[in-house]
Amino acid sequence: MLSYPASLISSPLRALILAALLGTAAPAAAGITYQLERPSAAPGETVRIQAVFFNDGGSVARWQPPAQMVVQWRSPDGTIVRSLAMLASQHSSLSVPVNNFARVAWSTVVPRHAKGLQALSIEGESIMMALDVSGRDSGTLASTPAQGPVVDASTGEPVPVAEVTAAGAQPDAGPAPTEAAQAEWQALPTGFDSFRSALSEYKPMYFAVGTRGETTARFQISAKYRLFNPPAGREASFGENFYLGYTQVSLWDLEGDSKPFIDTTFNPSVFWLSDNMWTSPEQNWRLGLNTGVEHMSNGKDGEDSRSLNDAYIQPAINYRFDGGSTLTFAPKVKAYFAVANENSDYRDYAGFVDWNLRWAQDNGAVVSAMYRQGASRHRTTQLDFAWPLRRTFLNMNGYLHLQYFNGYGETLLGYNQRNESQFRIGLSIVP
């Protein structure tokens, strides 16, 4: 905990600053919490006050963050300065679904003559924060480590070392707030940490089994790798939205003597993706975009070889319902090139557009549909339904997955073979 020389602080102000230190991120009314972005700053610098509005009610909540608000700076000598904080983003009403949150920030300038530990409050809100505005050339409150043991606040007696260690702290000293902030920004991740932070799900991942003439399993694995991670606390720039993707779809014969794989489609890609290129002022409409180049091959040679390439663009229009679900329409428009001779008429069966529609509840059902129209009467339809198993008596990870397929292209090898209605049931990891 930060402290200040008692001789410089009157008793009422000392209590006020102590409350500020203990309540840096204390909640305000209406489910809003406020917090300063950093523990210290110099006079004349701009700092940001961050606010999070969380809706834990039973219906959608609307929040109108003010374009500006008045903040009070209270110095150790009793001086009070009132100044303005300006909203950093567009001034609009936010629509926050159930069990979701919205985040905004205001910018304000530290008063020119501020010095020492400042108790910062927002007029009209029961919140107080603390900012160290001491000189940076000397030891400051926020940059001075806390020397000494952890004590029982009511008795002043040292707490047993085992309890302090169990809390993840050092027995004899604690870091300064600025050190903790610098460690958060400057800590170098390991190679695996960097890989893990850049890797995420891409297309659905599932394993489903069905019987129609013969018992088969169809499964899909998919992931994407971000090439450039944006720094924490900043939205990604254009160049930081490039990804490498990989998807693999296999059809497995579960009745054959050696349980052979009928065919596997390997689908690497490179693409640019942004899930939020534009959002409506009410926060219920959102526009995203995925565009890139992909390769598809079944990895075989000779007469069974199949391969092609395409460039695509896939806008995604999302509508957020007040009840806590999202409807997404994402048509994928494709232009083929470098198509192998063995499947030169692939476009006649797959067409040039995948019409995708998806409805997803928060922590609930996920329903998706894909339709393709090739030349003549070459139509393909796939329907998927997923339900979280945590909401069943099993209380386990994953989703119950149901799939219906009818048409062409269940495998790349059989792109021109019609598959009659096929139902499958299984488990999905990513619906």
LOPA-416297 format. One line per field, with one value per residue (C-alpha): residue number from 1; residue in three letters; x, y, z. Coordinates in steps of 0.02 Angstrom, whole numbers, plus 32768, in hexadecimal, padded with zeros to 4 digits. Each point is the difference from the previous one (the first is absolute). Example, Ala and Ser with C-alpha at 12.3 -4.5 7.8 and 13.67 -1.06 7.14 Angstrom:
% LOPA-416297
seq: c(1|2)
type: c(Ala|Ser)
xx: c(8267|8045)
yy: c(7F1F|80AC)
zz: c(8186|7FDF)
This chain:
% LOPA-416297
seq: c(1|2|3|4|5|6|7|8|9|10|11|12|13|14|15|16|17|18|19|20|21|22|23|24|25|26|27|28|29|30|31|32|33|34|35|36|37|38|39|40|41|42|43|44|45|46|47|48|49|50|51|52|53|54|55|56|57|58|59|60|61|62|63|64|65|66|67|68|69|70|71|72|73|74|75|76|77|78|79|80|81|82|83|84|85|86|87|88|89|90|91|92|93|94|95|96|97|98|99|100|101|102|103|104|105|106|107|108|109|110|111|112|113|114|115|116|117|118|119|120|121|122|123|124|125|126|127|128|129|130|131|132|133|134|135|136|137|138|139|140|141|142|143|144|145|146|147|148|149|150|151|152|153|154|155|156|157|158|159|160|161|162|163|164|165|166|167|168|169|170|171|172|173|174|175|176|177|178|179|180|181|182|183|184|185|186|187|188|189|190|191|192|193|194|195|196|197|198|199|200|201|202|203|204|205|206|207|208|209|210|211|212|213|214|215|216|217|218|219|220|221|222|223|224|225|226|227|228|229|230|231|232|233|234|235|236|237|238|239|240|241|242|243|244|245|246|247|248|249|250|251|252|253|254|255|256|257|258|259|260|261|262|263|264|265|266|267|268|269|270|271|272|273|274|275|276|277|278|279|280|281|282|283|284|285|286|287|288|289|290|291|292|293|294|295|296|297|298|299|300|301|302|303|304|305|306|307|308|309|310|311|312|313|314|315|316|317|318|319|320|321|322|323|324|325|326|327|328|329|330|331|332|333|334|335|336|337|338|339|340|341|342|343|344|345|346|347|348|349|350|351|352|353|354|355|356|357|358|359|360|361|362|363|364|365|366|367|368|369|370|371|372|373|374|375|376|377|378|379|380|381|382|383|384|385|386|387|388|389|390|391|392|393|394|395|396|397|398|399|400|401|402|403|404|405|406|407|408|409|410|411|412|413|414|415|416|417|418|419|420|421|422|423|424|425|426|427|428|429|430|431)
type: c(Met|Leu|Ser|Tyr|Pro|Ala|Ser|Leu|Ile|Ser|Ser|Pro|Leu|Arg|Ala|Leu|Ile|Leu|Ala|Ala|Leu|Leu|Gly|Thr|Ala|Ala|Pro|Ala|Ala|Ala|Gly|Ile|Thr|Tyr|Gln|Leu|Glu|Arg|Pro|Ser|Ala|Ala|Pro|Gly|Glu|Thr|Val|Arg|Ile|Gln|Ala|Val|Phe|Phe|Asn|Asp|Gly|Gly|Ser|Val|Ala|Arg|Trp|Gln|Pro|Pro|Ala|Gln|Met|Val|Val|Gln|Trp|Arg|Ser|Pro|Asp|Gly|Thr|Ile|Val|Arg|Ser|Leu|Ala|Met|Leu|Ala|Ser|Gln|His|Ser|Ser|Leu|Ser|Val|Pro|Val|Asn|Asn|Phe|Ala|Arg|Val|Ala|Trp|Ser|Thr|Val|Val|Pro|Arg|His|Ala|Lys|Gly|Leu|Gln|Ala|Leu|Ser|Ile|Glu|Gly|Glu|Ser|Ile|Met|Met|Ala|Leu|Asp|Val|Ser|Gly|Arg|Asp|Ser|Gly|Thr|Leu|Ala|Ser|Thr|Pro|Ala|Gln|Gly|Pro|Val|Val|Asp|Ala|Ser|Thr|Gly|Glu|Pro|Val|Pro|Val|Ala|Glu|Val|Thr|Ala|Ala|Gly|Ala|Gln|Pro|Asp|Ala|Gly|Pro|Ala|Pro|Thr|Glu|Ala|Ala|Gln|Ala|Glu|Trp|Gln|Ala|Leu|Pro|Thr|Gly|Phe|Asp|Ser|Phe|Arg|Ser|Ala|Leu|Ser|Glu|Tyr|Lys|Pro|Met|Tyr|Phe|Ala|Val|Gly|Thr|Arg|Gly|Glu|Thr|Thr|Ala|Arg|Phe|Gln|Ile|Ser|Ala|Lys|Tyr|Arg|Leu|Phe|Asn|Pro|Pro|Ala|Gly|Arg|Glu|Ala|Ser|Phe|Gly|Glu|Asn|Phe|Tyr|Leu|Gly|Tyr|Thr|Gln|Val|Ser|Leu|Trp|Asp|Leu|Glu|Gly|Asp|Ser|Lys|Pro|Phe|Ile|Asp|Thr|Thr|Phe|Asn|Pro|Ser|Val|Phe|Trp|Leu|Ser|Asp|Asn|Met|Trp|Thr|Ser|Pro|Glu|Gln|Asn|Trp|Arg|Leu|Gly|Leu|Asn|Thr|Gly|Val|Glu|His|Met|Ser|Asn|Gly|Lys|Asp|Gly|Glu|Asp|Ser|Arg|Ser|Leu|Asn|Asp|Ala|Tyr|Ile|Gln|Pro|Ala|Ile|Asn|Tyr|Arg|Phe|Asp|Gly|Gly|Ser|Thr|Leu|Thr|Phe|Ala|Pro|Lys|Val|Lys|Ala|Tyr|Phe|Ala|Val|Ala|Asn|Glu|Asn|Ser|Asp|Tyr|Arg|Asp|Tyr|Ala|Gly|Phe|Val|Asp|Trp|Asn|Leu|Arg|Trp|Ala|Gln|Asp|Asn|Gly|Ala|Val|Val|Ser|Ala|Met|Tyr|Arg|Gln|Gly|Ala|Ser|Arg|His|Arg|Thr|Thr|Gln|Leu|Asp|Phe|Ala|Trp|Pro|Leu|Arg|Arg|Thr|Phe|Leu|Asn|Met|Asn|Gly|Tyr|Leu|His|Leu|Gln|Tyr|Phe|Asn|Gly|Tyr|Gly|Glu|Thr|Leu|Leu|Gly|Tyr|Asn|Gln|Arg|Asn|Glu|Ser|Gln|Phe|Arg|Ile|Gly|Leu|Ser|Ile|Val|Pro)
xx: c(8000|803C|801D|801F|805A|7F7C|8047|7FCC|7F4E|7F70|7F9C|7F64|8068|806B|7F63|7FC4|80A1|8002|7F50|803B|808F|7F90|7F79|805F|7F8B|7F68|7F58|7F8F|7F45|7FAB|8085|808D|80B3|8085|80BD|8097|806B|80A1|8035|806C|8013|8054|7FA7|7FC0|7FFA|7F60|7FBA|7F6B|7F70|7FBC|7F4E|7FAE|7F43|7FC6|7F4D|7FD1|7F46|7F7A|7FF3|8067|8041|8023|808D|8021|80B3|800F|8068|8058|7FFF|8048|808B|8044|80B9|801F|80B3|8051|7FFE|7F43|8001|7F72|8006|7F6B|8020|7FAE|8017|7FD0|7FBA|8086|7F87|7F64|7F75|7F72|7F87|803B|7F8F|8048|7FB6|7FE4|80A2|8068|8063|8033|80A3|8022|8084|8010|80A0|802F|809B|805B|7FF6|809F|801D|7FCE|8081|8007|7F77|7F5F|7F55|7F9B|7F41|7F76|7F77|7F5C|8051|802C|80AF|80AD|80A6|80B4|8089|80B5|8038|80A4|80A0|8048|80B6|7FE9|7FB0|7F44|7F75|7FD2|80B5|803E|8000|7FA8|8088|7FCA|7F9F|7F46|7FA4|7F55|7FAC|7F9E|8092|809C|804D|805C|7F9C|8051|8075|7FA4|7F5F|805A|8055|7F5A|7FBA|808A|805E|80B1|800C|8073|7FD4|7F81|8011|7FC9|7F65|8069|8070|7F68|7FC1|80A9|800E|7F56|8037|80B7|7FFA|8045|7F93|804D|7FFA|7F6E|7FA4|8012|7FC3|7F6C|7FCA|8001|7FA2|7F41|7F6C|7FCB|7F78|7F97|8057|7F97|7FF8|7F5A|7FC8|7F70|7FBE|7FB4|802D|80A4|803A|8074|8049|8021|8072|804C|8090|8029|806C|8048|80A5|8011|809F|800F|7FBA|7FC9|8042|7F8B|7F82|8000|7F90|8055|803E|7FE1|80A4|7FE0|7F65|805A|7FF1|8038|7F73|7FF5|7F66|7FF8|7F63|8000|7F7E|8025|7FB9|7FDB|7FC6|8090|807B|808B|7F8D|8049|7FEC|7F95|804B|8051|7FFE|8095|7FD6|808C|7FDD|8042|7F82|7FD6|7F79|7FA9|7F65|7FD4|801B|7F65|7F82|7F5B|7FE8|7F86|8081|7F84|8044|80B3|805F|8098|8068|806A|805E|8092|8042|7FEF|803A|7FA0|804C|7FDE|80BB|7FF2|804E|7FCD|7F48|7FCB|805A|7F92|803A|7FCE|801F|7F8B|8001|7F6B|7FAB|7F86|7FA6|7FA6|7F65|7FD6|7F61|7FFB|7F55|7FCF|7FE1|80B8|8019|8055|7FC9|808C|7FF1|80A8|7FFF|80A8|8020|8089|8068|805D|80AD|8084|7F7C|8044|7FCE|7FB7|7F7A|7FFB|7F41|8000|7FA9|7F6C|7FDC|8037|7FCA|804E|7FA9|7FED|7F64|801D|7F83|8022|7F9D|8059|7FBC|806F|8033|7F78|7FD0|8061|7FA6|8056|7FD0|8067|7FB7|805A|7FB6|8069|7FD5|7F5C|7FB3|80A1|7FCA|8051|7FB7|8051|7FAA|8057|7FB9|8067|7FC8|8079|8015|801B|7F46|7FD6|800A|80AF|8043|8098|8063|7FD2|7F5C|7F86|800E|7F7C|8024|7F9A|8051|7FB3|8052|80AF|80AF|7FFA|80AF|8073|801B|7F44|7FDE|7F93|7FA5|7F54|7FED|7F4E|7FC0|807C|7FE4|808D|8012|809C|8067|803D|8089|7FE0|7F4E)
yy: c(8000|80B0|8077|80B9|805D|801F|80AC|803E|7FBE|8035|7F74|8014|8008|7F6D|7F98|803D|7FCE|7F58|7FE0|8030|7F84|7F74|802A|801D|7F90|8007|7FEC|8094|7FFD|7FA4|7F79|8075|7FF3|8086|7FF0|8069|7FB3|8018|8027|809A|8093|80AA|80AA|802C|7F4C|7FB1|7F6A|7F95|7FD1|7F58|7FC8|7F55|7FF1|7F4E|7FC8|7F76|8020|7F9E|8067|806F|809F|80A6|806F|80B2|802D|80BC|805C|805A|7FFB|8068|7FB6|8041|7FFC|8005|8023|7FD4|80B9|8008|8056|7FCA|8017|7FDA|7FD5|7FAA|7F4F|7FE3|7F5F|7FB1|7FA8|8031|8047|7F83|7F94|7F4E|7F67|7F7D|7F4F|7F96|7FC1|806F|809F|809E|805E|80BA|807D|80BA|8066|8085|806A|7FFF|80B3|8065|8024|7F54|7FB1|7F67|7F80|803A|7FBE|8003|7FF9|800D|8079|7FA5|7F57|7FAC|7FD3|803D|7FD3|8028|8042|8020|80A8|800A|8037|7F7A|8025|7FD1|7F68|800B|7FAC|7F93|7FD6|7FDC|7F48|7FD0|7FC8|7F9C|7F65|7FE2|8024|7FE0|80A9|7FF2|7FD0|8038|7F55|7FAC|7F81|7F53|7FEE|7F66|8064|808D|7F85|7FA9|80A9|800C|808D|8018|7FFD|8097|8079|8022|8051|80B2|8019|8047|7F66|7F8F|8069|7FFB|7F45|7FE8|805E|7FCC|7F48|7F9B|7F69|7F58|7FB9|7F91|8093|8063|7F6D|7FE0|80B6|8007|7F5C|7FFB|7FA0|801F|7F92|7F84|7F67|7F63|7F42|7FB6|7F4F|7FCB|7F67|7FFD|7F61|7FFF|804D|8093|808A|80B0|8070|80AC|8057|80B7|808B|80A9|8051|80BC|803F|80A2|8017|80B2|8045|7FEB|808B|8034|7FCB|7FA4|8066|7FCA|7FA2|7FA3|7FAA|7F82|7F47|7F55|7F81|7F43|7F92|7F44|7F9B|7F43|7F7B|7F5C|7F55|7FAC|7F5B|7FD5|7F77|8079|8095|8066|80B9|801C|80AC|8092|80B5|806C|80BA|807C|80BA|80AF|808A|80A9|7FFE|8083|7FD3|80B4|8078|8065|8002|805D|8087|7F8D|7F72|7F83|7FFE|7FCF|7FE6|7F90|7FC5|7F69|8000|7F9A|7F6F|7F47|7F59|7F5D|7F55|7F4C|7FD8|7F71|7FE4|7FAE|7FED|8025|80A7|8098|80B4|80B4|80B2|8091|80B5|8031|808F|7FE0|8091|7FD9|8060|7FE4|8032|7FF8|7FDA|8049|7F52|7FD0|7FAE|8030|7FE1|8000|8002|7FDE|7FD7|7FC4|8034|7F9C|8011|7F61|7FF5|7F79|7F76|7F51|7FA8|7F6F|8074|808B|8008|8017|80A9|7FAE|7F9E|8079|80A3|80A8|802E|7FA8|804A|7FF7|8028|7FE8|8020|7FF0|8016|8039|7F5E|7FA6|7FB5|8021|7FE2|8017|7FE2|7FFC|7FFB|7FF3|800B|7FBB|7FF1|7FAE|7FA8|7FE6|803A|7FE3|801D|7FE8|8021|7FF9|800B|8008|8002|801B|7F61|8068|8022|7F46|7F7E|7FD4|80AD|7FE7|8068|8009|7FFD|7F7D|800D|7FD1|800F|7FEC|7FF9|7FF1|8022|8005|8012|7FA7|7FCB|8052|7F58|7FF0|80B6|7FCA|7F72|801F|7FD3|7FDE|803F|7FD3|801E|7FF7|8018|8021|8079|80AD|8064|80A0|800B)
zz: c(8000|7FDB|8091|8014|808D|8085|8028|7F55|8002|806D|8052|7F91|7F62|803A|8011|7F57|7FA9|8057|7FC0|7F52|8008|803A|7F81|7F60|7F9E|8072|7FAC|7FE1|7FE6|7F71|7FEE|7FCF|803E|7FE7|8000|7FD1|7F77|8065|80B3|7FE0|7F89|7FF6|8002|7F53|7FC5|7FBE|805D|7FD7|8071|7FC9|8023|7FEC|7FFC|8028|7FE5|807A|7FF2|7FA6|7F61|7F8F|8053|7FAF|803A|7FCA|8034|8011|7F7F|808D|80BD|808D|8069|80A5|802E|80BC|8037|80A8|8033|7FE9|7F55|7F8E|7F43|7F90|7F48|7F6D|7FBF|7F4A|7FB7|7F92|7F88|7FA0|806C|7FEE|8061|801E|7FFF|8077|7FF8|809A|8050|7F8E|801C|7FA6|801B|7FE4|8038|8021|7FF0|807E|8020|80A7|8046|7FE3|80B9|8041|8072|806F|8011|7FAD|8032|7F5F|8001|7F7E|802C|8014|801C|80A5|7FC5|802E|7FAF|8029|7F8D|8032|7FB8|8062|7FAA|7F94|8026|80B5|804D|7FE9|805F|7F6B|7FD7|80B0|8031|80A2|8078|8096|8030|7FE4|80A3|8049|7FEA|80A3|8071|7FA1|8019|7F6D|7F9D|7FF8|7F6C|7FC1|7FEC|7FA5|7F8A|7FE0|7FCA|7F7C|8058|8043|80BF|8014|7F73|7F7A|7F53|7FDB|7F94|7F72|8004|7FEF|7F6E|7FA9|801D|7FAE|7F64|7FF8|8032|7F6F|7FD9|7FDB|7F51|8030|804F|7F5F|7F9A|8072|8002|7F41|7FE7|8003|7FBB|7F4C|7FB6|8066|8049|8015|7FF3|7FC7|7FD2|7F8F|7FA5|7F53|7FA6|8061|80A2|7FE8|806B|7FC4|8064|7FE9|8058|7FE2|8048|7FD1|802E|8010|7FAE|8064|80B0|802A|80A6|8094|8014|7F48|7F71|7F71|7F6D|7F4B|7FF4|80A4|7FBC|7F90|8029|7FC9|8004|7FF7|7FF3|7FE5|7FDB|7FFE|7FD6|805A|7FD4|80A6|7FB3|7F8C|802E|8029|8028|7F6F|7FE4|7F66|7FE0|805A|7FC6|8034|7FFD|802B|7FE8|801B|801F|804B|8086|8069|8064|8023|7F6F|802C|808F|8006|8086|805B|7FFD|7FB6|7F4C|7FDB|7F5D|7FEA|7F6D|7FD3|7F5B|7FC1|7F9A|8026|7FBA|8005|7FDE|8031|8002|7F84|7F55|7F5F|7FD6|80B4|8008|801C|801D|7FE2|803B|8019|8036|8068|8059|808E|8053|80A3|8035|80B8|805B|80BE|804D|80A7|8046|7FF4|7F55|7F5C|7F4C|7F7E|7F43|7FAD|7F45|7FC0|7F4A|7FA9|7F61|7FCD|7FB4|7FE2|8003|7FDF|7F5F|8063|8048|7F7E|800C|80BD|7FF2|7FA9|80A0|8089|7FB0|8028|80A3|80A7|8052|80BC|8089|80BA|809F|80A7|80B0|808F|8057|7F9F|7F58|7F60|7F5A|7F57|7F4B|7F60|7F50|7F58|7F53|7F72|7F48|7FCF|8098|8060|80AD|80A9|80AD|80AA|80A7|80AA|80AF|80A1|80B5|8093|8065|809D|7FF9|8004|808B|7FC1|8030|7F8E|7F86|7F49|7FA2|7FC5|7F42|7F7F|7F46|7F61|7F54|7F54|7F58|7FB8|8048|80A6|7FCC|7F81|7FAD|7FE5|7FD4|7F6D|805A|8048|80B9|8035|80A8|8088|80BB|807D|80BC|8064|8066|7FD0|8056|7FA0|7FBB)
